[in-house]
């Protein structure tokens, strides 16, 4: 199946062409610089092997970013020239869709392979990067293919444009917004503590003592956790941590992630197109976020839990952004702003509950248990997150079913109105 585009200089296409070209250039330069740094790191005795592995992981992240922008650049060129979309860029091909249903079977094999490679520093330096990309990307690709199955999502150009925007600009905007929020909250906290310290000098001495004890423990994470445990378990600290991770961060991310859809505000998107567009926003953001998180872990057991946990995070991001995209389309097409408010609130709550459960599952065992938690204890502590993941996957399929029925009803209504009008 090919898609024809009428020739002409559409400003969206030109802007997409320029941004994708600049993005590819940026990732190429970054990959070359990291590649040189990676190779020379083996000759520098000061740089340890784990540091070389980290450099290699960032190199592969740059490669991924550049490759993801190539289809967008090519589609922009074909669009401006009025040429049909090449078959290999047609993501709606039935054979491709059927093949993607089975790609998830490869994922467990890659996870086991990555788990083993992580414990082999020599191999990890060269092979862990592409393994990370596949382990992070395949679950997202599989869930997206299943969640948008049978739904019209608009032109190839539109879908690739949304995805490209989501893997390049969205992560930067989210990071900047979260940093600004953290700085503001940190500043308010510092002002509050300073005022309290003026009233009670003992607070200032306690802060100085706390800072000295933390610095004295250096890189000994276990000793630092043991020392900070009574402070972290204070109700006020727990409340603010949950408020940040369960409230502020979800709101920031769910407001920014669907920004690519706002360029289509005047297009009268159907609910199906809005939902698929939202899925793409979440998929692009989740892909880059997952790959970035993989660069922070180098121990085999930590990597394994990261691989399993981040697969679920992709479902969260796609469902939350899909809800917002669905709400935006209904609001623009049918002026049902209450529905947009409901779906947006649902995205906030879903993301917030997920983050709270993830924080509790990850932190509570370290704070409550006297010894290092066993694998079984970690699995039990993550059970609520697994339940929410299963519910989110079911939610994606139920929304897909609802929108497919809605599309069929709209088509039938259109045909009946045409027959009554004698068309």
NUDRENFI-675572 format. One record per residue (C-alpha): residue in three letters; x, y, z. Coordinates in Angstrom, 3 decimals, m for minus. Layout:
BEGIN
<"ALA",<X,Y,Z>>
...
end
This chain:
BEGIN
<"UNK",<0.000,0.000,0.000>>
<"UNK",<1.373,3.421,m0.936>>
<"UNK",<0.298,6.841,0.038>>
<"UNK",<0.329,9.688,m2.484>>
<"UNK",<0.981,13.251,m1.469>>
<"UNK",<0.110,16.245,m3.567>>
<"UNK",<3.172,18.365,m4.299>>
<"UNK",<3.408,21.668,m2.551>>
<"UNK",<5.291,23.366,0.174>>
<"UNK",<3.396,22.631,3.359>>
<"UNK",<4.952,24.521,6.265>>
<"UNK",<4.611,21.539,8.591>>
<"UNK",<6.487,19.307,6.148>>
<"UNK",<9.240,21.879,5.623>>
<"UNK",<9.606,22.384,9.366>>
<"UNK",<9.732,18.609,9.863>>
<"UNK",<12.384,18.311,7.153>>
<"UNK",<14.581,20.979,8.756>>
<"UNK",<14.203,19.663,12.315>>
<"UNK",<14.825,16.034,11.325>>
<"UNK",<17.912,16.996,9.288>>
<"UNK",<19.324,19.054,12.153>>
<"UNK",<18.500,16.256,14.590>>
<"UNK",<20.300,13.664,12.461>>
<"UNK",<23.311,15.977,12.165>>
<"UNK",<23.368,16.493,15.930>>
<"UNK",<23.201,12.752,16.653>>
<"UNK",<25.906,12.006,14.055>>
<"UNK",<28.297,14.545,15.585>>
<"UNK",<27.499,13.291,19.077>>
<"UNK",<27.958,9.649,18.056>>
<"UNK",<31.311,10.404,16.379>>
<"UNK",<32.573,12.270,19.437>>
<"UNK",<31.423,9.518,21.798>>
<"UNK",<32.839,6.842,19.481>>
<"UNK",<36.293,8.435,19.502>>
<"UNK",<36.095,8.926,23.261>>
<"UNK",<34.979,5.300,23.668>>
<"UNK",<37.872,3.860,21.658>>
<"UNK",<40.503,6.061,23.293>>
<"UNK",<39.148,5.211,26.762>>
<"UNK",<40.704,1.756,26.479>>
<"UNK",<44.131,3.367,26.107>>
<"UNK",<43.693,5.669,29.088>>
<"UNK",<44.610,3.924,32.365>>
<"UNK",<42.698,6.540,34.359>>
<"UNK",<39.346,5.536,32.791>>
<"UNK",<37.967,2.326,34.316>>
<"UNK",<36.143,m0.375,32.366>>
<"UNK",<32.700,0.544,33.838>>
<"UNK",<33.278,4.122,32.656>>
<"UNK",<34.128,2.834,29.171>>
<"UNK",<30.928,0.775,29.190>>
<"UNK",<28.912,3.897,30.083>>
<"UNK",<30.484,5.838,27.220>>
<"UNK",<29.613,2.996,24.843>>
<"UNK",<26.002,3.009,26.022>>
<"UNK",<25.641,6.728,25.312>>
<"UNK",<27.208,6.119,21.871>>
<"UNK",<24.484,3.621,21.016>>
<"UNK",<21.820,5.972,22.348>>
<"UNK",<23.015,8.592,19.844>>
<"UNK",<22.932,6.010,17.046>>
<"UNK",<19.333,5.127,17.953>>
<"UNK",<18.241,8.776,17.960>>
<"UNK",<19.743,9.394,14.525>>
<"UNK",<18.260,6.260,12.970>>
<"UNK",<14.777,7.041,14.285>>
<"UNK",<14.875,10.396,12.462>>
<"UNK",<15.891,8.997,9.065>>
<"UNK",<12.344,7.838,8.079>>
<"UNK",<10.990,11.272,9.011>>
<"UNK",<13.557,12.994,6.795>>
<"UNK",<12.825,10.669,3.866>>
<"UNK",<9.056,11.036,4.226>>
<"UNK",<9.416,14.816,4.238>>
<"UNK",<11.419,14.695,1.018>>
<"UNK",<8.931,12.335,m0.669>>
<"UNK",<6.041,14.510,0.510>>
<"UNK",<7.514,17.713,m0.921>>
<"UNK",<8.257,15.951,m4.210>>
<"UNK",<4.744,14.494,m4.419>>
<"UNK",<6.058,10.929,m4.553>>
<"UNK",<4.378,7.881,m2.989>>
<"UNK",<5.557,6.524,0.333>>
<"UNK",<8.007,3.608,m0.146>>
<"UNK",<6.684,0.231,0.880>>
<"UNK",<9.275,m0.218,3.640>>
<"UNK",<7.992,2.927,5.362>>
<"UNK",<4.369,1.749,5.266>>
<"UNK",<3.712,0.636,8.834>>
<"UNK",<0.131,m0.403,8.024>>
<"UNK",<1.135,m3.406,5.895>>
<"UNK",<m0.742,m6.510,7.148>>
<"UNK",<2.381,m8.676,6.866>>
<"UNK",<4.368,m6.251,9.043>>
<"UNK",<1.604,m6.023,11.611>>
<"UNK",<1.329,m9.809,11.842>>
<"UNK",<5.097,m10.145,12.163>>
<"UNK",<5.213,m7.648,15.017>>
<"UNK",<2.774,m9.798,17.008>>
<"UNK",<5.476,m12.425,17.387>>
<"UNK",<8.438,m10.117,17.978>>
<"UNK",<7.772,m10.135,21.713>>
<"UNK",<8.905,m13.782,21.826>>
<"UNK",<12.459,m12.604,21.121>>
<"UNK",<12.423,m10.213,24.087>>
<"UNK",<12.944,m12.761,26.938>>
<"UNK",<15.916,m14.207,25.041>>
<"UNK",<17.440,m10.741,24.693>>
<"UNK",<16.842,m10.033,28.397>>
<"UNK",<18.696,m13.223,29.407>>
<"UNK",<21.473,m12.429,26.941>>
<"UNK",<21.776,m8.879,28.259>>
<"UNK",<21.796,m10.144,31.850>>
<"UNK",<24.760,m12.377,31.016>>
<"UNK",<26.600,m9.746,28.951>>
<"UNK",<26.272,m7.211,31.793>>
<"UNK",<28.428,m9.456,33.994>>
<"UNK",<31.115,m9.630,31.281>>
<"UNK",<32.744,m6.190,31.225>>
<"UNK",<34.703,m6.803,28.030>>
<"UNK",<31.615,m7.855,26.085>>
<"UNK",<29.419,m5.251,27.772>>
<"UNK",<31.581,m2.437,26.456>>
<"UNK",<30.754,m3.404,22.852>>
<"UNK",<27.482,m5.360,22.935>>
<"UNK",<25.405,m4.012,25.827>>
<"UNK",<24.461,m0.841,23.926>>
<"UNK",<22.555,m2.534,21.067>>
<"UNK",<21.077,m5.047,23.535>>
<"UNK",<19.753,m2.139,25.626>>
<"UNK",<18.151,m0.568,22.563>>
<"UNK",<16.376,m3.814,21.624>>
<"UNK",<15.320,m4.675,25.185>>
<"UNK",<13.970,m1.153,25.684>>
<"UNK",<12.311,m0.863,22.278>>
<"UNK",<10.712,m4.234,21.489>>
<"UNK",<8.044,m4.155,24.251>>
<"UNK",<7.102,m0.604,23.237>>
<"UNK",<6.854,m1.620,19.572>>
<"UNK",<4.737,m4.670,20.433>>
<"UNK",<2.336,m2.827,22.734>>
<"UNK",<1.925,0.043,20.273>>
<"UNK",<1.212,m2.337,17.393>>
<"UNK",<m1.420,m4.157,19.452>>
<"UNK",<m3.012,m1.025,20.961>>
<"UNK",<m3.459,0.722,17.591>>
<"UNK",<m4.466,m2.384,15.644>>
<"UNK",<m7.434,m1.684,13.376>>
<"UNK",<m7.518,2.048,14.166>>
<"UNK",<m6.879,4.748,11.550>>
<"UNK",<m4.080,6.935,12.841>>
<"UNK",<m3.728,9.397,9.991>>
<"UNK",<m1.043,9.670,7.317>>
<"UNK",<2.407,8.125,7.591>>
<"UNK",<3.876,11.628,7.576>>
<"UNK",<1.792,12.663,10.561>>
<"UNK",<2.578,9.555,12.587>>
<"UNK",<6.312,9.714,11.947>>
<"UNK",<6.301,13.456,12.691>>
<"UNK",<4.635,12.883,16.061>>
<"UNK",<7.033,10.069,16.880>>
<"UNK",<10.093,12.079,15.851>>
<"UNK",<9.035,15.045,17.952>>
<"UNK",<8.516,12.692,20.890>>
<"UNK",<11.995,11.148,20.775>>
<"UNK",<13.901,14.399,20.262>>
<"UNK",<12.291,17.499,21.731>>
<"UNK",<9.910,16.050,24.327>>
<"UNK",<12.567,14.458,26.589>>
<"UNK",<14.489,17.757,26.620>>
<"UNK",<11.375,19.774,27.453>>
<"UNK",<10.373,17.341,30.216>>
<"UNK",<13.850,17.391,31.765>>
<"UNK",<13.954,21.205,31.703>>
<"UNK",<10.470,21.490,33.226>>
<"UNK",<11.283,18.983,35.972>>
<"UNK",<14.591,20.701,36.743>>
<"UNK",<12.800,24.037,37.041>>
<"UNK",<10.215,22.458,39.357>>
<"UNK",<12.949,20.884,41.485>>
<"UNK",<14.848,24.183,41.703>>
<"UNK",<11.682,26.030,42.745>>
<"UNK",<10.767,23.418,45.340>>
<"UNK",<14.360,23.285,46.566>>
<"UNK",<14.432,27.059,46.878>>
<"UNK",<11.179,27.096,48.838>>
<"UNK",<12.493,24.335,51.080>>
<"UNK",<15.725,26.227,51.679>>
<"UNK",<13.803,29.386,52.596>>
<"UNK",<11.623,27.390,55.002>>
<"UNK",<14.626,25.719,56.653>>
<"UNK",<16.477,29.054,56.874>>
<"UNK",<13.523,30.676,58.639>>
<"UNK",<13.266,27.740,61.031>>
<"UNK",<17.007,27.848,61.678>>
<"UNK",<16.783,31.511,62.617>>
<"UNK",<14.224,30.618,65.266>>
<"UNK",<15.928,27.418,66.414>>
<"UNK",<19.780,27.334,66.000>>
<"UNK",<19.753,23.598,66.786>>
<"UNK",<18.286,22.947,63.321>>
<"UNK",<21.340,24.527,61.677>>
<"UNK",<23.671,22.349,63.790>>
<"UNK",<21.646,19.249,62.884>>
<"UNK",<21.899,20.054,59.165>>
<"UNK",<25.665,20.548,59.412>>
<"UNK",<26.014,17.255,61.289>>
<"UNK",<23.869,15.445,58.711>>
<"UNK",<25.920,16.816,55.797>>
<"UNK",<29.207,15.831,57.444>>
<"UNK",<28.015,12.292,58.170>>
<"UNK",<26.806,11.804,54.594>>
<"UNK",<30.119,13.062,53.172>>
<"UNK",<32.064,10.832,55.550>>
<"UNK",<30.329,7.732,54.212>>
<"UNK",<31.266,8.641,50.649>>
<"UNK",<30.392,5.921,48.159>>
<"UNK",<29.232,3.408,50.792>>
<"UNK",<25.563,3.368,49.830>>
<"UNK",<24.541,0.764,52.421>>
<"UNK",<26.073,2.758,55.275>>
<"UNK",<24.460,5.932,53.983>>
<"UNK",<21.016,4.285,53.836>>
<"UNK",<21.416,2.965,57.368>>
<"UNK",<22.339,6.428,58.634>>
<"UNK",<19.572,8.264,56.725>>
<"UNK",<16.842,5.712,57.478>>
<"UNK",<15.373,7.500,60.556>>
<"UNK",<15.342,10.814,58.687>>
<"UNK",<13.803,9.421,55.482>>
<"UNK",<11.062,7.591,57.390>>
<"UNK",<9.758,10.819,58.890>>
<"UNK",<6.122,11.398,57.795>>
<"UNK",<6.861,14.863,56.370>>
<"UNK",<9.698,13.536,54.167>>
<"UNK",<7.556,10.641,52.926>>
<"UNK",<4.676,13.005,52.175>>
<"UNK",<6.790,15.382,50.092>>
<"UNK",<8.528,12.553,48.241>>
<"UNK",<5.181,11.022,47.272>>
<"UNK",<3.802,14.462,46.374>>
<"UNK",<6.712,15.079,44.000>>
<"UNK",<6.855,11.640,42.373>>
<"UNK",<3.116,11.002,42.487>>
<"UNK",<1.873,14.511,41.726>>
<"UNK",<4.263,17.065,40.295>>
<"UNK",<6.280,14.842,37.951>>
<"UNK",<3.230,13.035,36.451>>
<"UNK",<1.461,16.341,35.801>>
<"UNK",<4.548,17.822,34.104>>
<"UNK",<5.082,14.781,31.888>>
<"UNK",<1.444,14.269,30.909>>
<"UNK",<1.060,17.948,29.998>>
<"UNK",<4.225,18.030,27.868>>
<"UNK",<4.112,14.593,26.185>>
<"UNK",<1.085,15.328,23.916>>
<"UNK",<2.507,18.666,22.687>>
<"UNK",<3.017,17.240,19.187>>
<"UNK",<m0.754,16.781,18.889>>
<"UNK",<m1.406,20.462,19.486>>
<"UNK",<0.014,21.257,16.027>>
<"UNK",<m3.038,19.381,14.696>>
<"UNK",<m5.602,21.347,16.712>>
<"UNK",<m7.320,22.696,13.603>>
<"UNK",<m7.427,19.363,11.761>>
<"UNK",<m10.565,17.928,13.459>>
<"UNK",<m8.918,14.681,14.490>>
<"UNK",<m11.151,11.657,14.935>>
<"UNK",<m11.053,9.977,18.366>>
<"UNK",<m9.179,7.068,16.779>>
<"UNK",<m6.517,9.375,15.326>>
<"UNK",<m6.193,11.228,18.621>>
<"UNK",<m5.705,7.988,20.554>>
<"UNK",<m3.106,6.634,18.094>>
<"UNK",<m1.321,10.001,18.112>>
<"UNK",<m1.224,9.900,21.900>>
<"UNK",<0.155,6.367,21.796>>
<"UNK",<2.951,7.592,19.528>>
<"UNK",<3.746,10.466,21.903>>
<"UNK",<4.028,8.035,24.790>>
<"UNK",<5.976,5.470,22.763>>
<"UNK",<8.623,7.937,21.591>>
<"UNK",<9.094,9.432,25.032>>
<"UNK",<9.182,6.006,26.728>>
<"UNK",<11.763,4.688,24.239>>
<"UNK",<14.284,7.470,24.894>>
<"UNK",<13.583,7.490,28.639>>
<"UNK",<14.114,3.721,28.859>>
<"UNK",<17.348,3.782,26.877>>
<"UNK",<18.629,6.627,29.047>>
<"UNK",<17.806,4.741,32.259>>
<"UNK",<19.688,1.712,30.953>>
<"UNK",<22.865,3.799,30.823>>
<"UNK",<22.718,4.237,34.620>>
<"UNK",<22.971,0.536,35.584>>
<"UNK",<25.972,m1.722,35.049>>
<"UNK",<25.422,m4.498,37.621>>
<"UNK",<23.774,m7.657,36.273>>
<"UNK",<20.976,m7.970,38.864>>
<"UNK",<20.131,m4.251,38.710>>
<"UNK",<20.084,m4.439,34.909>>
<"UNK",<17.663,m7.385,34.992>>
<"UNK",<15.183,m5.589,37.247>>
<"UNK",<15.585,m2.450,35.109>>
<"UNK",<14.814,m4.403,31.911>>
<"UNK",<11.646,m5.908,33.361>>
<"UNK",<10.480,m2.724,35.086>>
<"UNK",<11.039,m0.357,32.161>>
<"UNK",<8.987,m2.619,29.864>>
<"UNK",<5.999,m1.854,32.061>>
<"UNK",<6.787,1.853,32.087>>
<"UNK",<6.344,1.923,28.315>>
<"UNK",<2.763,0.681,28.766>>
<"UNK",<2.139,3.428,31.331>>
<"UNK",<3.387,6.215,29.067>>
<"UNK",<1.436,4.996,26.049>>
<"UNK",<m1.843,4.530,27.927>>
<"UNK",<m1.606,7.900,29.689>>
<"UNK",<m0.722,9.814,26.505>>
<"UNK",<m3.309,7.830,24.548>>
<"UNK",<m5.983,8.953,27.006>>
<"UNK",<m4.968,12.596,26.615>>
<"UNK",<m4.826,12.291,22.811>>
<"UNK",<m8.272,10.715,22.760>>
<"UNK",<m9.621,13.506,24.945>>
<"UNK",<m8.059,16.214,22.774>>
<"UNK",<m9.582,14.778,19.595>>
<"UNK",<m13.060,14.525,21.140>>
<"UNK",<m12.792,18.069,22.515>>
<"UNK",<m11.699,19.508,19.156>>
<"UNK",<m14.205,17.546,17.073>>
<"UNK",<m17.288,17.478,19.331>>
<"UNK",<m16.513,20.322,21.790>>
<"UNK",<m16.749,17.911,24.716>>
<"UNK",<m14.239,19.627,26.990>>
<"UNK",<m15.489,17.725,30.035>>
<"UNK",<m14.338,14.501,28.360>>
<"UNK",<m10.868,16.008,27.853>>
<"UNK",<m10.764,16.978,31.530>>
<"UNK",<m11.770,13.428,32.502>>
<"UNK",<m9.176,11.678,30.318>>
<"UNK",<m6.439,14.101,31.380>>
<"UNK",<m7.295,13.539,35.034>>
<"UNK",<m7.208,9.805,34.353>>
<"UNK",<m3.707,10.147,32.870>>
<"UNK",<m2.528,12.131,35.915>>
<"UNK",<m3.965,9.593,38.356>>
<"UNK",<m2.632,6.578,36.439>>
<"UNK",<0.875,8.037,36.221>>
<"UNK",<0.801,9.233,39.822>>
<"UNK",<m0.343,5.893,41.239>>
<"UNK",<2.261,4.081,39.140>>
<"UNK",<5.064,6.332,40.405>>
<"UNK",<3.937,6.032,44.024>>
<"UNK",<3.816,2.244,43.787>>
<"UNK",<7.212,2.153,42.088>>
<"UNK",<8.769,4.352,44.787>>
<"UNK",<7.225,2.277,47.563>>
<"UNK",<8.272,m0.992,45.905>>
<"UNK",<11.843,0.177,45.369>>
<"UNK",<12.540,2.136,48.542>>
<"UNK",<10.521,0.483,51.299>>
<"UNK",<12.427,m2.849,51.245>>
<"UNK",<15.727,m0.978,51.587>>
<"UNK",<14.440,1.058,54.516>>
<"UNK",<12.424,m1.543,56.421>>
<"UNK",<14.470,m4.713,55.987>>
<"UNK",<17.566,m5.006,58.122>>
<"UNK",<19.487,m6.829,55.411>>
<"UNK",<19.708,m6.648,51.638>>
<"UNK",<16.337,m7.771,50.202>>
<"UNK",<16.293,m11.131,48.461>>
<"UNK",<15.021,m11.583,44.910>>
<"UNK",<11.779,m13.086,46.278>>
<"UNK",<11.244,m10.104,48.603>>
<"UNK",<11.839,m7.712,45.711>>
<"UNK",<9.329,m9.591,43.539>>
<"UNK",<6.716,m9.491,46.307>>
<"UNK",<7.296,m5.767,46.855>>
<"UNK",<6.741,m5.144,43.132>>
<"UNK",<3.490,m7.138,43.004>>
<"UNK",<1.252,m3.996,43.135>>
<"UNK",<3.096,m2.541,40.142>>
<"UNK",<2.609,m5.792,38.225>>
<"UNK",<m1.124,m5.722,38.973>>
<"UNK",<m1.357,m2.129,37.731>>
<"UNK",<0.614,m3.102,34.613>>
<"UNK",<m1.836,m5.897,33.809>>
<"UNK",<m4.771,m3.526,34.333>>
<"UNK",<m3.120,m0.944,32.039>>
<"UNK",<m2.644,m3.495,29.257>>
<"UNK",<m6.286,m4.533,29.588>>
<"UNK",<m7.253,m0.849,29.492>>
<"UNK",<m5.382,m0.346,26.215>>
<"UNK",<m7.200,m3.241,24.562>>
<"UNK",<m10.606,m2.154,25.895>>
<"UNK",<m10.103,1.383,24.541>>
<"UNK",<m9.014,m0.080,21.205>>
<"UNK",<m12.160,m2.220,21.072>>
<"UNK",<m14.369,0.739,22.029>>
<"UNK",<m12.860,3.010,19.367>>
<"UNK",<m13.107,0.345,16.663>>
<"UNK",<m16.810,m0.101,17.441>>
<"UNK",<m17.218,3.686,17.433>>
<"UNK",<m15.544,3.968,14.042>>
<"UNK",<m17.828,1.306,12.581>>
<"UNK",<m20.870,3.141,13.966>>
<"UNK",<m19.666,6.447,12.474>>
<"UNK",<m19.153,4.845,9.055>>
<"UNK",<m22.614,3.223,9.171>>
<"UNK",<m24.213,6.531,10.192>>
<"UNK",<m22.475,8.311,7.306>>
<"UNK",<m23.643,5.702,4.761>>
<"UNK",<m27.239,5.890,6.022>>
<"UNK",<m27.292,9.684,5.844>>
<"UNK",<m25.937,9.555,2.275>>
<"UNK",<m28.617,7.053,1.238>>
<"UNK",<m31.367,9.182,2.764>>
<"UNK",<m30.013,12.211,0.930>>
<"UNK",<m30.001,10.358,m2.369>>
<"UNK",<m26.203,10.460,m2.767>>
end
